[in-house]
Amino acid sequence: MKSLLALLLCLSVAPNAFAHGSGGDHLARNLAATCANCHGTDGRSVGKVAPLAGKAAQETIGKLTEFKEGKRPATIMHQIAKGFSEEQIKLIADYFAAQK
């Protein structure tokens, strides 16, 4: 019984710990990977879609927030941005800002 309670306690704090970086060192990269289909690997777009690599984090945060709030025209970005929390948007923006 004690082991079951210990397991349940661990499972209840694990998602929160992962979201804040404890054990989730690759969380930002994994979130940013969802952008690869359109914006290229690590944000290095080769097509007509804007590259994200090397863009200032605040610029990316601003654009994603505008998409999320429906203030920026989009075909699909408004739907994608709505799926991210503010913390996740910051992680994604910081990841792309670090790509050169």
C-alpha positions as CSV (number, residue, x, y, z in Angstrom):
1,M,0.0,0.0,0.0
2,K,2.8,2.4,0.9
3,S,4.5,1.7,-2.5
4,L,1.3,2.5,-4.3
5,L,0.9,5.8,-2.5
6,A,4.5,6.7,-3.2
7,L,4.0,5.9,-6.9
8,L,0.9,8.0,-7.1
9,L,2.7,10.9,-5.4
10,C,5.6,10.7,-7.9
11,L,3.2,10.6,-10.8
12,S,1.3,13.6,-9.6
13,V,4.3,15.8,-9.5
14,A,6.1,14.4,-12.5
15,P,4.2,16.4,-15.2
16,N,4.8,19.6,-13.4
17,A,8.5,18.9,-12.8
18,F,8.9,18.0,-16.5
19,A,7.2,21.3,-17.6
20,H,9.6,23.3,-15.5
21,G,12.8,21.7,-16.9
22,S,13.5,19.1,-14.2
23,G,14.4,16.1,-16.3
24,G,13.0,17.8,-19.3
25,D,16.1,19.3,-20.8
26,H,14.9,18.7,-24.3
27,L,11.4,20.1,-23.8
28,A,12.0,23.3,-25.7
29,R,13.5,21.4,-28.6
30,N,10.6,18.9,-28.6
31,L,8.1,21.7,-28.6
32,A,10.0,23.5,-31.4
33,A,10.0,20.3,-33.5
34,T,6.3,20.8,-34.1
35,C,7.3,23.8,-36.3
36,A,9.7,21.9,-38.5
37,N,7.1,20.9,-41.2
38,C,6.7,24.5,-42.3
39,H,9.6,26.4,-40.8
40,G,12.3,23.8,-41.4
41,T,14.6,21.8,-39.1
42,D,15.6,24.1,-36.2
43,G,13.7,26.9,-37.8
44,R,15.9,27.1,-40.9
45,S,13.2,27.5,-43.6
46,V,14.2,27.0,-47.2
47,G,10.8,27.8,-48.7
48,K,8.4,30.8,-48.7
49,V,7.6,30.3,-45.0
50,A,9.6,32.6,-42.7
51,P,12.6,31.2,-41.0
52,L,12.6,31.2,-37.2
53,A,16.3,30.5,-36.4
54,G,18.1,33.4,-34.9
55,K,15.0,35.6,-34.5
56,A,14.8,37.6,-31.3
57,A,12.7,35.7,-28.7
58,Q,10.5,38.7,-28.0
59,E,9.6,39.0,-31.7
60,T,8.6,35.3,-31.9
61,I,6.7,35.6,-28.6
62,G,4.8,38.6,-29.9
63,K,3.9,37.0,-33.2
64,L,2.8,33.7,-31.5
65,T,0.7,35.6,-29.0
66,E,-0.9,37.6,-31.8
67,F,-1.7,34.3,-33.7
68,K,-3.1,32.8,-30.4
69,E,-5.3,35.8,-29.8
70,G,-6.5,36.0,-33.4
71,K,-4.9,39.4,-34.0
72,R,-2.7,38.2,-36.8
73,P,-4.0,36.8,-40.0
74,A,-3.1,33.1,-40.6
75,T,-4.1,30.0,-42.4
76,I,-3.2,27.6,-39.6
77,M,-0.9,29.3,-37.1
78,H,-3.7,30.6,-35.0
79,Q,-4.8,27.0,-34.4
80,I,-1.3,25.9,-33.6
81,A,-0.5,28.8,-31.3
82,K,-3.7,28.2,-29.3
83,G,-2.3,24.8,-28.3
84,F,0.7,26.3,-26.5
85,S,0.8,27.9,-23.0
86,E,2.6,31.1,-22.4
87,E,5.5,29.2,-20.9
88,Q,5.7,26.9,-23.9
89,I,5.7,29.8,-26.3
90,K,8.6,31.3,-24.3
91,L,10.5,28.0,-24.5
92,I,9.9,27.8,-28.2
93,A,11.0,31.4,-28.8
94,D,14.1,31.0,-26.7
95,Y,15.0,27.8,-28.6
96,F,14.7,29.4,-32.0
97,A,16.6,32.6,-30.8
98,A,19.5,30.4,-29.9
99,Q,19.7,28.8,-33.4
100,K,22.1,30.6,-35.7
